[in-house]
Amino acid sequence: MPKFSANLGFLWPNLPLLDRISAAARAGFNAVELHWPYDIPAIEVRNICAAHNLALLGLNTPTGDAAKGEFGLGVLQGREADFETSLDQAIDYARIAGASAIHVMAGVVAPEQKRQARAVFARNLALAARKAADFTLLLEPINQRDKPGYFYSTIEEAVSLIEEIGAPNLTVMFDVYHVGVSQGDIFKRLEKYLPLIGHVQIAAVPSRAEPDEGEIAYTAVLAELDRLGYSGWVGCEYKPRAATDDGLSWVHTLGVSL
């Protein structure tokens, strides 16, 4: 049976972050993951997770200048120094807060810049792998419907970078929602890339709501993860249809437990 973590980028969105952590514990989760917690002191996150005996799994590197449409700095030519600063911020925060993983965000680029952007990203990832050797680094392709122009949207693109760089702490964030929207053939990709998967996330396709609706039969996905021997966490990164606590009925619908 997979272990589930609460992604607090989306769950309990009406609450401040520290209250979201408490809400996750009350709901029965044993782990949480964050998006961009940087406005809250890391020690406060660490302390409240410890108080609730929650594992803190991971967080994202900063997006950059959101007002300019930036959504990560990893692929941006000429911004290598800014990327390193954002990476250092993520590493320092994760270390204090007690997180074990960092999602290294790629960023948005024009199609004609993609080849050059890949070379920039490869250099930045090699740097990240060295500087964050004690963390799992996650590479997450994001579908083009949700984030047009994002550098990559296929698992294979992430895998090619991991194989090229060859650092043992570089892994795939296998978000079933993004894979479902971008590519499909989820079972085959899970099986093929299992050795490189550092984390799994779930949400309904196409709505990104609770995983008890839509095109993907998550009872089958979770059973497949068991069959493959996946021992990591499954992050619940969905956007609740209404109140988060009410939507947790999906746990019973799918016949699982938190």
Secondary structure, DSSP 4 states (H G I P E B T S, - for coil): --EEEEETTTSSTTS-HHHHHHHHHHHT-SEEE-S--TTS-HHHHHHHHHHTT-EE-EEEPP---GGGT---STT-TT-HHHHHHHHHHHHHHHHHHT--EEE----B--GGGHHHHHHHHHHHHHHHHHHTTTSEEEE----TTTSTTBS--SHHHHHHHHHHH--TTEEEEEEHHHHHHHT--HHHHHHHHGGGEEEEEE--TTT-S-TTSSS--HHHHHHHHHHHT--SEEEE----SS-HHHHTTHHHHTT---
